[in-house]
Amino acid sequence: MSADAKIRILVADDHFIVRSGLAAVIDCEPDMAVVAQAADGAQAVEYFERHRPDVALLDLRMPVLGGNEAIETIRRSHPDARILVLTAYSGDEDIHRALEAGAMGYVLKSSTGEGLIPAIRAVAAGERWIPRDVASRLAMRKTYEPLSTREIEVLRLIARGRANKEIARELSISENTVKDHMKNILSKLHVSARTEAVTAAAQRGIIEL
């Protein structure tokens, strides 16, 4: 098969070993070729412009520019860009944000080559790729009431170990308002304690620890 007939792929991941391993797995496929490897989101955008790959394979958490921001930036200039997310993050909010940003597929790093290679071929053909485990996590999102921007701000400060008084001071609100937000947060996340709220929010991808 000629180089022109192959699916040309950009791999973006901030871990060298992961990036190299992915490239090695992909290059073993007779119909695929890795044309560029990016170590952060900004490089992913730059290399996409330079190489115009058929598929961009992006991690979500990367330095300089995060995966979602890179996806949005690429899609602004290239609305037809075919982007597949490959990440360790399986939270329903992580998945939702990536698809909203413009990703056509979402694969977890816990998947094997049998999960990744068909995903690349599908996205290259213009199809969406949402595996069953990802779809079920995304469906779980509908069982939760979304947190408000202020509630997420409060939750981030709780995750940093702030007491109610400190949160009130930082956000210029009263302690009673903080308590009200906390009550709403616990109810919306279906938990009963502050530490549980932080853990649940981190697992779902609402906040980063």
C-alpha positions in Angstrom: 0.0 0.0 0.0 1.4 3.4 -0.9 2.0 6.0 1.8 -0.7 8.2 0.2 -3.3 5.5 0.6 -2.7 5.1 4.3 -4.6 6.7 7.1 -2.3 9.5 8.3 -2.4 10.0 12.0 -1.2 12.6 14.5 -0.6 11.3 18.0 -0.6 13.8 20.9 0.2 12.7 24.5 2.5 14.3 27.0 4.1 11.0 28.1 6.9 9.9 25.8 6.6 6.2 26.4 2.8 6.3 25.8 3.3 8.3 22.7 6.1 6.1 21.3 4.1 2.9 22.2 1.0 4.2 20.4 3.1 5.1 17.3 4.6 1.6 17.3 1.2 -0.1 17.6 -0.3 2.1 14.8 2.6 1.8 12.5 2.3 -2.0 12.6 -1.0 -1.6 10.7 -0.6 -1.9 7.0 -3.2 0.8 6.3 -1.9 3.4 8.9 1.0 5.7 9.3 1.9 8.1 12.2 2.9 11.4 10.5 3.6 13.4 13.7 3.9 13.1 17.5 3.0 16.0 19.8 4.0 16.4 23.4 1.3 18.9 24.4 -1.9 20.5 23.2 -0.2 23.5 21.6 2.1 21.2 19.6 -0.9 19.2 18.5 -2.6 22.3 17.0 0.7 23.3 15.3 1.4 19.8 13.9 -2.2 19.5 12.7 -1.8 22.6 10.7 1.5 21.4 9.3 0.7 17.8 8.5 -3.2 17.9 8.0 -3.6 14.3 9.3 -6.6 12.2 8.5 -7.1 11.5 12.2 -5.8 13.3 15.3 -5.4 11.0 18.3 -5.4 13.3 21.4 -5.1 12.8 25.2 -7.3 15.0 27.4 -4.8 16.2 30.1 -1.8 17.8 28.4 0.4 20.8 29.4 0.4 24.2 27.6 -3.0 23.5 26.1 -5.4 20.9 27.3 -7.0 18.3 25.0 -10.4 19.9 24.8 -8.9 23.4 24.1 -6.8 21.8 21.4 -9.8 20.1 19.9 -11.8 23.4 19.9 -8.8 25.3 18.3 -8.3 22.7 15.6 -12.1 22.5 14.8 -12.4 26.3 14.5 -9.9 26.3 11.6 -10.9 22.8 10.3 -14.6 22.1 11.1 -14.2 18.7 9.3 -11.2 17.6 11.4 -11.5 14.0 12.6 -10.4 13.8 16.2 -10.3 10.8 18.5 -9.7 11.1 22.2 -7.6 8.4 23.9 -7.4 9.0 27.6 -7.3 7.5 31.1 -10.2 9.7 32.2 -13.5 7.9 32.2 -15.7 10.5 34.0 -19.0 11.3 32.4 -18.2 15.1 32.5 -14.8 14.4 30.8 -16.6 12.4 28.0 -19.3 15.0 27.6 -16.9 18.0 27.4 -14.7 16.2 24.8 -17.6 15.4 22.5 -19.0 18.9 23.0 -15.5 20.3 22.0 -15.8 18.3 18.7 -14.2 14.9 19.3 -15.8 12.2 17.0 -14.8 9.3 19.3 -13.6 8.5 22.8 -11.4 5.5 23.8 -10.1 4.7 27.2 -6.4 3.8 27.6 -7.4 0.7 29.4 -8.6 -0.6 26.0 -6.4 -3.0 24.0 -5.2 -2.5 20.4 -8.5 -4.3 19.3 -10.3 -1.3 20.8 -8.1 1.4 19.4 -7.4 0.4 15.8 -11.1 0.0 14.8 -11.8 3.3 16.4 -9.1 5.0 14.2 -10.5 3.4 11.1 -14.1 4.4 12.0 -13.2 8.0 12.7 -11.1 8.2 9.5 -14.2 7.1 7.6 -16.2 10.0 9.2 -18.0 7.8 11.8 -18.5 8.4 15.5 -16.9 5.9 17.9 -18.4 5.6 21.4 -17.7 2.2 22.9 -20.3 0.6 25.2 -18.4 1.4 28.4 -18.1 5.0 27.4 -21.7 5.3 26.3 -22.9 3.8 29.7 -20.8 6.4 31.6 -22.2 9.2 29.5 -25.8 7.9 30.1 -25.1 8.1 33.9 -24.7 11.9 33.5 -28.4 12.2 32.9 -29.1 10.9 36.5 -27.3 13.9 38.0 -28.5 17.5 38.3 -25.7 19.7 36.9 -23.7 21.9 39.4 -23.8 25.6 38.9 -20.6 27.6 38.2 -20.6 28.9 41.8 -21.0 25.4 43.2 -18.1 24.2 41.2 -16.0 27.1 42.5 -17.0 26.2 46.1 -16.1 22.5 45.4 -12.7 23.4 44.1 -11.9 25.4 47.2 -13.2 22.5 49.4 -10.8 20.2 47.5 -8.0 22.6 48.5 -8.9 22.1 52.1 -10.6 25.5 52.7 -13.0 25.8 55.6 -16.4 27.5 55.1 -15.1 30.8 56.5 -12.2 30.9 54.1 -14.4 30.0 51.2 -16.8 32.8 52.1 -13.9 35.3 52.3 -12.4 34.2 48.9 -15.7 34.3 47.1 -17.0 37.4 48.9 -20.1 35.6 50.0 -21.6 34.9 53.5 -20.9 31.7 55.4 -24.6 30.8 55.3 -24.4 31.0 51.5 -21.4 28.7 51.5 -23.5 26.2 53.6 -26.4 26.5 51.2 -24.1 25.8 48.2 -22.6 22.8 50.1 -26.1 21.4 50.8 -26.9 21.6 47.0 -23.5 20.1 46.1 -24.1 17.1 48.3 -27.6 16.6 47.0 -26.6 16.9 43.4 -23.7 14.5 43.7 -25.7 12.0 45.7 -23.2 12.0 48.6 -23.4 12.9 52.3 -20.0 14.4 53.2 -17.5 17.0 51.9 -14.7 14.5 51.2 -17.2 12.2 49.3 -18.2 15.2 47.2 -14.6 16.0 46.2 -13.9 12.3 45.4 -17.2 12.0 43.3 -16.6 15.3 41.5 -13.0 14.3 40.6 -14.0 10.8 39.4 -16.7 12.3 37.2 -14.3 14.9 35.8 -16.1 18.0 37.2 -13.0 19.1 39.0 -9.3 18.2 38.8 -7.3 17.4 41.9 
